[in-house]
Amino acid sequence: MNMNTTHLAHDLFLLMLNLAQFKSRERILDVFLGAMNDLHPGLSFEFLADEAGRESGELKVATAGVSPPSILPKGREVGPLSSPRTEASGSLLRGGEGLEVGSSQAEKSEGSDPDTSVITIATTQYTFGWIVVQGDQSELQQEFLMLVRNAVRMLALILENLTQAQLLAEEKLKAEEIVQERTAKLVAANKQLKREMTRRERIEAEREALIQELEAKNAELEQFTYTVSHDLKSPLVTVSGFLALLQKDVARGNLEQIQSDIMHITDATKKMRQLLDELLALSRIGRMINPPEPAPMVALTRDAVDMLAGQLELQGIQVKIAENLPVVYGDRVRLRQVLQNLISNAVKFMGDQPNPYIEMGVREGDNGPILYVRDNGIGIDPRYHQKIFGLFEKLDPATEGCGAGLAIAKRIVEAHGGRIWVESEGQGLGSTFCFTLPERSTPLKKEQ
């Protein structure tokens, strides 16, 4: 290998390194052909594509199996870049004689120009096209032909690597799109599953709550039936007994005893009427509800105090109303009845306190404000904190009323979506009745 061939081999090597950096097959071929034309000014190197490639104007990659085109006569225009596929690998076709370059056999093109040669750009997997060499090639040396052959082989390998990289990128992109599509479907299915699970859990929770509510209603109904039958029977027994005595006293002409019998019968009928009125009021709670509206608790408390002013003044009870009571949402008439019943209950069980007082206030709870009515009366034993809210439950039979006030207050509060309870450490330590109410618009419960 002489000095010129050595320099040429070095230049071709650097050229191959430079071509390996490009990301476009068209760019690689343009640079390669330009370099080859510069290295051998006496020859013309052009790229030849198959007929389809010339029509499409694109460089297309094909696998082996396509025959090379006929040798173009001198002066014929070479079409745009493209790439058919062939089994030839680095073969050099020259003029009217076949000259094998590499392992493949040369193919002879009849009627071709003796100054025109064709070199196939191919690997074992792909055919990228042909390089047409035109010019006087009679003095070409074998060393130069070997360099050209090796350069074309390296060019084919560079194009193959780029093609595989592009195919790999396309496959990766398709795989990513498939993964994204399937991921989106899985996410959507997962959301749908979560919504379905949430819906079923909500339905199950509602069913359990309904069962518990029905069980509580059944227990309350049983207690109600027993209480009504017992408490209504008492005045009837009284009336029946005194009617028998009245009959005897009339027969005897005992006017004084007759008056006493009539008085007891009248009291019993009043008691029975009071029981019936309380039962009627209790039955209406949750069914005949006034339109809900904003209800300022300060104003409602003052109204309730005014309605009980006579009892409060009679016992000298001081009433303190906090100015920061909230505005709740509900049936104003029923809510005022709750306050009136709680304050009346505090008055009834104040006892003989020297400085009796009742306080209406509010404190912050975990789920919102807690309203309360606090007194310094006789207090309630913790054993009876639940019992006092039962219908017709009276811890002291000697007190006025029939024991329905707290039951009515409880029913009204619960119909508004709240709850009520009592706090008291025992006898002589006063009581605090606490309850919660909604601060915004919420549908009131309607009991059947």
C-alpha positions in Angstrom: 0.0 0.0 0.0 1.7 3.3 -1.2 1.6 6.6 0.7 -1.4 7.9 -1.3 -3.4 4.8 -0.5 -2.5 5.0 3.2 -3.6 8.6 3.3 -6.8 7.6 1.5 -7.5 4.8 4.0 -6.9 7.2 6.9 -9.3 9.8 5.4 -12.0 7.1 4.8 -11.6 5.9 8.4 -12.1 9.5 9.7 -15.0 9.8 7.3 -16.7 6.7 8.7 -16.2 8.0 12.3 -17.9 11.2 11.3 -20.8 9.5 9.5 -21.5 7.4 12.6 -22.5 10.6 14.4 -25.4 11.5 12.1 -29.0 10.5 12.8 -30.3 10.7 9.2 -29.7 8.2 6.4 -30.1 10.8 3.8 -27.5 13.0 5.5 -25.0 10.1 5.8 -25.3 9.3 2.1 -25.0 12.9 1.0 -21.8 13.4 3.1 -20.4 10.0 1.9 -20.9 10.7 -1.8 -19.5 14.2 -1.4 -16.4 12.9 0.3 -15.9 10.2 -2.3 -16.2 12.7 -5.1 -13.6 14.9 -3.4 -11.2 12.0 -2.8 -11.2 10.9 -6.5 -12.0 13.9 -8.7 -11.8 11.8 -11.8 -14.8 9.7 -10.8 -18.4 10.6 -10.2 -20.2 8.9 -7.3 -24.0 9.0 -7.2 -26.7 7.1 -5.2 -29.2 4.9 -7.1 -32.5 3.8 -5.7 -35.1 1.4 -7.1 -38.0 2.7 -9.2 -40.4 2.9 -6.2 -37.8 4.9 -4.2 -37.3 7.3 -7.0 -41.0 7.9 -7.2 -41.5 8.3 -3.4 -38.6 10.6 -2.9 -37.7 8.7 0.4 -34.8 6.5 1.5 -36.5 3.3 2.3 -34.9 0.3 4.0 -35.6 -3.2 2.6 -34.5 -6.7 3.5 -32.6 -9.0 1.1 -34.4 -10.4 -1.9 -34.6 -7.5 -4.5 -32.4 -7.6 -7.6 -30.2 -4.6 -8.4 -31.3 -2.2 -11.2 -29.8 -2.1 -14.6 -26.6 -0.1 -15.1 -27.5 3.4 -16.1 -26.0 4.7 -19.3 -23.6 7.6 -19.1 -25.4 10.9 -18.6 -28.7 9.4 -17.2 -30.1 11.3 -14.2 -30.0 9.3 -11.0 -33.4 9.4 -9.1 -34.0 10.6 -5.5 -32.8 8.7 -2.5 -34.4 5.4 -1.7 -33.5 1.8 -0.9 -34.6 -1.5 -2.4 -33.5 -4.9 -0.9 -31.0 -7.4 -2.4 -29.0 -10.4 -1.4 -25.8 -8.8 -2.9 -23.3 -7.6 -0.3 -20.7 -5.1 -1.3 -20.5 -6.4 -4.9 -19.0 -4.2 -7.6 -20.6 -4.3 -11.0 -18.4 -2.8 -13.7 -19.3 -2.1 -17.3 -19.8 -5.2 -19.4 -17.8 -7.4 -17.1 -18.5 -8.6 -13.6 -15.9 -7.9 -11.0 -16.5 -9.5 -7.6 -15.8 -7.4 -4.6 -16.3 -9.2 -1.2 -18.1 -12.5 -0.9 -20.9 -12.0 -3.3 -20.8 -12.6 -7.0 -20.7 -9.7 -9.5 -23.8 -9.3 -11.7 -23.3 -8.3 -15.4 -25.6 -5.8 -16.9 -25.9 -6.2 -20.7 -25.6 -3.0 -22.7 -24.2 -1.0 -19.9 -21.5 1.7 -20.2 -17.9 0.3 -19.6 -17.1 3.5 -17.6 -20.0 2.9 -15.2 -19.9 0.6 -12.1 -22.5 -0.2 -9.5 -21.7 -1.0 -5.8 -24.4 -2.5 -3.6 -24.9 -0.9 -0.2 -26.1 -3.9 1.8 -25.7 -6.1 4.9 -27.0 -9.5 5.6 -30.2 -8.0 6.9 -30.8 -4.9 4.8 -30.2 -3.4 1.4 -30.0 0.4 1.3 -29.5 1.0 -2.4 -26.6 1.3 -4.9 -23.7 3.6 -5.6 -23.1 4.4 -9.2 -19.5 5.1 -10.1 -19.0 6.9 -13.4 -15.7 7.8 -15.2 -12.6 6.3 -16.6 -12.0 3.2 -14.3 -9.5 1.4 -16.5 -6.6 2.5 -14.4 -8.2 1.7 -11.0 -5.9 -0.2 -8.7 -6.9 -3.2 -6.7 -5.9 -1.4 -3.4 -8.3 1.5 -4.2 -11.1 -1.0 -5.1 -10.5 -2.7 -1.8 -10.8 0.6 0.0 -14.0 1.5 -1.8 -15.4 -1.9 -1.0 -14.5 -1.6 2.7 -15.9 1.9 2.8 -19.2 0.8 1.4 -19.3 -2.1 3.8 -18.7 0.3 6.7 -21.3 2.6 5.3 -23.8 -0.2 5.1 -23.0 -1.1 8.8 -23.5 2.5 9.8 -26.8 2.6 8.0 -27.8 -0.7 9.6 -27.0 0.5 13.1 -29.0 3.7 12.5 -31.9 1.7 11.0 -31.9 -0.7 14.0 -31.7 2.2 16.4 -34.6 3.9 14.7 -36.6 0.7 14.6 -35.8 0.2 18.2 -36.9 3.7 19.0 -40.1 3.2 17.1 -40.8 -0.1 18.9 -40.0 1.6 22.2 -42.4 4.4 21.3 -45.1 1.9 20.3 -44.5 0.0 23.5 -44.7 3.1 25.6 -48.0 4.1 23.9 -49.3 0.6 24.6 -48.2 0.8 28.2 -49.7 4.3 28.5 -52.9 3.1 26.9 -53.1 0.0 29.1 -52.1 2.0 32.2 -54.9 4.5 31.4 -57.3 1.7 31.1 -56.1 0.1 34.4 -56.3 3.5 36.1 -59.8 4.0 34.8 -60.8 0.5 35.8 -59.3 1.0 39.2 -61.2 4.3 39.7 -64.4 2.5 38.6 -63.7 -0.3 41.0 -63.0 2.2 43.9 -66.2 4.0 43.1 -68.1 0.7 43.1 -66.5 -0.3 46.3 -67.3 3.0 47.9 -70.8 2.8 46.6 -71.2 -0.7 48.1 -69.6 0.4 51.3 -72.0 3.3 51.5 -75.0 1.1 50.8 -73.8 -1.4 53.4 -73.3 1.4 56.0 -76.7 2.9 55.2 -78.2 -0.6 55.5 -76.5 -1.1 58.9 -77.6 2.3 60.1 -81.1 1.6 59.0 -81.1 -1.7 60.8 -79.8 0.0 64.0 -82.4 2.7 63.6 -85.2 0.2 63.1 -84.0 -1.7 66.1 -83.9 1.4 68.2 -87.4 2.4 66.9 -88.7 -1.0 67.8 -87.3 -0.8 71.3 -88.6 2.7 71.7 -92.0 1.6 70.4 -92.1 -1.3 72.9 -91.2 1.1 75.7 -93.7 3.6 74.5 -96.5 1.1 74.4 -95.7 -0.1 77.9 -95.5 3.4 79.2 -98.6 4.6 77.6 -100.6 1.6 78.7 -99.3 2.0 82.3 -99.6 5.8 82.6 -103.0 6.0 81.0 -104.3 3.2 83.1 -103.4 5.0 86.3 -105.9 7.9 85.9 -108.5 5.5 84.7 -108.1 3.4 87.8 -108.4 6.6 89.9 -111.6 7.7 88.1 -113.1 4.2 88.4 -112.3 4.0 92.1 -113.7 7.4 93.0 -116.8 6.9 90.9 -117.5 3.8 93.1 -116.9 6.0 96.2 -119.0 8.8 94.8 -121.9 6.4 94.3 -121.8 5.3 97.9 -121.4 8.9 99.2 -124.4 10.0 97.1 -126.4 7.2 98.6 -125.4 8.4 102.1 -125.9 12.0 101.3 -122.4 12.9 102.4 -122.0 16.2 100.5 -118.5 17.0 101.8 -117.2 13.6 100.7 -119.1 13.9 97.4 -117.1 17.2 96.7 -113.8 15.4 97.5 -114.7 12.5 95.2 -115.5 14.9 92.4 -112.3 16.8 92.9 -110.2 13.6 92.7 -112.1 12.5 89.5 -111.5 15.9 88.0 -107.8 15.8 88.8 -107.5 12.3 87.3 -109.2 13.4 84.1 -106.9 16.5 83.9 -103.9 14.2 84.3 -105.2 11.9 81.6 -105.8 14.9 79.3 -102.3 16.1 79.9 -100.9 12.7 79.1 -102.9 12.6 75.9 -101.7 16.1 74.9 -98.1 15.1 75.5 -98.5 12.0 73.5 -100.0 14.0 70.6 -97.2 16.5 70.7 -94.6 13.7 70.7 -96.2 11.9 67.8 -96.2 15.0 65.7 -92.5 15.6 66.0 -90.8 14.7 62.8 -94.0 14.6 60.8 -95.4 18.1 61.0 -92.3 20.2 60.6 -92.3 23.9 59.9 -90.2 25.1 57.0 -86.5 25.2 58.2 -84.9 28.6 58.4 -81.9 30.3 60.1 -82.6 30.4 63.8 -80.5 32.7 66.1 -80.2 30.9 69.4 -79.8 34.2 71.4 -83.3 35.4 70.3 -84.9 31.9 70.8 -83.5 31.6 74.3 -84.8 35.0 75.2 -88.2 34.0 73.9 -88.2 30.8 76.0 -87.1 32.8 79.1 -90.0 35.3 78.6 -92.5 32.4 78.4 -91.2 31.1 81.7 -90.7 34.5 83.4 -93.4 33.8 86.1 -91.7 30.6 87.3 -88.2 32.1 87.2 -89.3 35.2 89.2 -91.2 33.1 91.7 -88.1 31.1 92.6 -85.7 34.1 92.2 -83.6 32.3 89.5 -81.0 34.4 87.6 -80.7 33.6 83.9 -77.5 34.3 82.0 -77.6 34.1 78.1 -74.2 34.1 76.3 -74.0 36.6 73.5 -71.9 34.3 71.2 -74.6 31.7 70.7 -74.6 30.6 67.0 -77.3 30.9 64.4 -78.5 27.4 63.6 -80.8 26.1 60.9 -84.1 24.4 61.6 -87.6 24.7 62.8 -87.6 27.8 65.0 -90.8 26.9 66.8 -89.6 23.4 67.7 -86.1 24.7 68.7 -87.7 27.2 71.0 -89.7 24.3 72.5 -86.4 22.5 73.2 -85.0 25.5 75.1 -88.3 26.0 76.9 -88.4 22.3 78.0 -84.7 22.3 79.2 -85.1 25.6 81.1 -88.4 24.4 82.6 -86.7 21.2 83.7 -83.9 23.2 85.4 -86.5 25.3 87.2 -88.4 22.2 88.3 -85.3 20.5 89.8 -83.5 23.6 91.2 -84.1 22.5 94.8 -83.4 24.9 97.7 -80.3 26.6 96.3 -79.7 30.0 98.0 -78.4 31.5 94.7 -80.1 29.6 91.9 -79.0 30.4 88.3 -79.5 29.0 84.8 -76.9 29.6 82.1 -77.4 29.2 78.3 -74.0 29.0 76.6 -71.9 27.4 73.9 -68.5 25.6 73.7 -66.5 24.2 70.9 -66.6 20.5 70.3 -64.8 18.1 68.0 -67.6 18.3 65.3 -68.7 21.9 65.8 -70.3 24.0 68.6 -72.1 22.4 71.5 -75.0 24.3 73.1 -75.8 23.8 76.7 -78.2 24.7 79.5 -76.4 24.6 82.9 -78.0 25.0 86.3 -76.8 24.6 89.9 -79.8 22.5 91.0 -80.1 19.1 92.6 -78.1 17.3 89.9 -78.6 13.8 88.5 -77.0 10.5 89.5 -74.9 9.2 86.5 -77.0 6.0 86.7 -80.0 7.9 85.3 -78.3 9.9 82.6 -80.0 7.9 79.9 -83.2 7.0 81.6 -84.3 10.6 82.1 -84.8 11.0 78.3 -87.4 8.2 78.2 -91.1 8.9 77.8 -92.9 9.6 81.0 -89.7 9.0 83.1 -89.8 10.9 86.3 -87.1 10.5 89.0 -89.2 12.4 91.5 -92.9 11.4 91.2 -93.9 14.4 93.4 -92.8 16.9 90.7 -95.2 18.5 88.3 -95.7 17.2 84.8 -95.8 13.8 83.3 -92.2 13.3 82.4 -92.4 13.9 78.6 -90.5 17.2 78.4 -87.0 15.7 78.0 -88.3 13.0 75.6 -89.8 15.7 73.4 -86.6 17.7 73.5 -84.6 14.7 72.5 -86.9 13.8 69.6 -86.8 17.4 68.3 -83.0 17.6 68.4 -82.6 14.2 66.7 -85.1 15.2 64.0 -82.7 18.1 63.3 -79.7 15.7 62.9 -78.3 16.6 66.3 -77.9 14.8 69.6 -78.6 15.6 73.3 -77.1 14.4 76.5 -76.7 15.4 80.2 -73.5 16.0 82.2 -73.8 15.8 86.0 -71.5 14.5 88.7 -74.4 13.6 91.0 -76.7 14.8 93.6 -76.3 18.5 94.7 -73.8 19.3 91.9 -76.1 20.7 89.3 -76.7 19.5 85.7 -75.6 20.6 82.2 -77.8 19.5 79.3 -75.8 19.6 76.1 -77.1 19.4 72.5 -75.8 19.9 68.9 -77.6 21.4 65.9 -76.7 22.0 62.3 -75.2 25.4 61.5 -76.1 25.2 57.8 -78.9 24.0 55.6 -79.4 20.2 56.1 -82.7 18.3 55.5 -84.6 17.6 58.7 -85.4 14.0 59.4 -89.0 13.0 59.0 -90.1 10.1 61.1 -92.8 7.8 59.9 
